[in-house]
């Protein structure tokens, strides 16, 4: 239809045309289908995304994959020699009560029983040996310093403090408790004698407790008394170690006596070294 310069098209007769909007806006109604937007996440699966879908993942998940042979992805397990670098590896050896430590100290002061290893076989600890060695370091340095000070004052002579006593004591006690059990463990393994390294650390650590009261008594400024105290402490400590290891070393064959004798003499030599270096006071 033509009207002047304008042409009107009847939209009802044109294919694909859009229907005209109603003249009354109030008559427009919008209707939505039922959806699951009210709940999150939706209860049903929509499209390709399932309800169990997790968060987005990186394109390269190399570092998120568990190592082959390890445990679950949440708690990967550490194996091999790397265990010695974790705190959890040493936690069971510090899980002892005060009553346990006191009982083991009492056994170390009564060396003739020879049942220390049997009592601690199921739960050897490193807590007691660590604190015994640490206490010995400060007791040895302080008592030796006081004994030297007392000797100089009795002679009315000048006295100077020796700071090297602390470092020397730390090297002796920590080194002895670490190196000697380790060497003995290698020897026992060679002879196929049943013993564990932690048990040896525990045994040697508690064997040094006797030297704490012995050093406190060594402050007496009488040389003969000091030698007697050193001898008694050394023999008791040596017997405690030797008698407790004897039952394990008997399986080593005919050489078991030589091994036990070497253990006894080495422990006795420690007490002599402590006497000569710490309480050999010369004014």
Buried (B, 14 or more C-beta within 10 A) or exposed (E): EEEEEEEEEEEEEEEEEEEEEEEEEEEEEEEEEEEEEEEEEEEEEEEEEEEEEEEEEEEEEEEEEEEEEEEEEEEEEEEEEEEEEEEEEBEEBEEBEEEBBEEBBEBBEEBEEBEBBEBBEEEBBBBBBBEBBEBBBEBBBBBBBEBBBBBBEEEEEEBEEEEEBBEBBBEBBBEBBBEBBEEBBEBBEEBEBEBEBBBBBBBBBBBBBBBBEBBEBBBBEEEEEBBEBBBBBBBBBBBBBBBBBBBBBEEBEEEBEEBBEEBBEBBBEBBEBBBEBBBEBEE
